[in-house]
Amino acid sequence: MTEHAHPSDRAHGNPLGTLELLTTLQFRPVPPGHAGIDCRFGYSVDDPFAVRMDLLVTAETRVTWVVGRDLLSAGTDRLSGEGDCKVWPSTGPGERPSLHLRLESPHGHATLAADLTVLRRWLEDTYAMVPSGSEGALLDWATLTESLLPPV
């Protein structure tokens, strides 16, 4: 997402229980020659605790991060997260409210900024789809448990 709402920021869902938001994230600090990176935020009732972030590096390459929906939502109000993903709001003088995402891996790190208002509105839509506290009722616990056990 950008610090400024952009016409390409668009959220859409489908009847299969998914919501997506396609937007542009800005690097912080801004490296020379890099305006931003397109990102597809995705939410699905099939994985109701998580938000998938697909960073569209090139037409053929994307980097995917999966973060907790509650972590992302908490980050719209205060610093949230530990380890490889940290999220916090920023509202500096004269700038639009933004959400900063700090992503770290053994291969490197990046801090990206999203339009806070756009992302918060999209997250509200995910909570309208699956209210907080009701996520567990959507999981197939038998299949999940089986996937965690060694093969017999």
DAPE-V800852 format. One record per backbone hydrogen bond with DSSP energy under -0.5 kcal/mol. CO is the residue of the C=O (numbers start at 1). NH is the residue of the N-H. Records with the same first field share a line. If there is no record, write none. Layout:
CO=NH  NH
This chain:
1=26
6=9
8=10
10=22
12=20
14=17  18
17=45
18=14
19=43
20=12
21=23  41
22=10
23=39
25=37
26=113
29=31
31=34
33=35
37=25
38=56
39=23  41
40=54
41=21
42=52
43=19
44=47
45=48
47=50
49=69
51=67
52=42  54
53=55  65
54=40  56
55=57  63
56=38
61=57  58
63=55
65=53  67
67=51
68=72
69=73
70=74
71=75
73=76
74=77  78
80=87
82=85
84=104
86=102
87=80
88=100
90=98
92=95
97=116  117
98=90  100
99=114
100=88
101=103  112
102=86
103=110
105=108
108=105
110=103
111=28
112=101
113=26
114=99  116
115=119
116=120
117=121
118=122
119=123
120=124
121=125
122=126
123=127
124=128
125=129
126=130
131=134
134=137
135=138
136=139
139=141
140=144
141=145
142=146
143=147
144=148
145=148  149
146=149
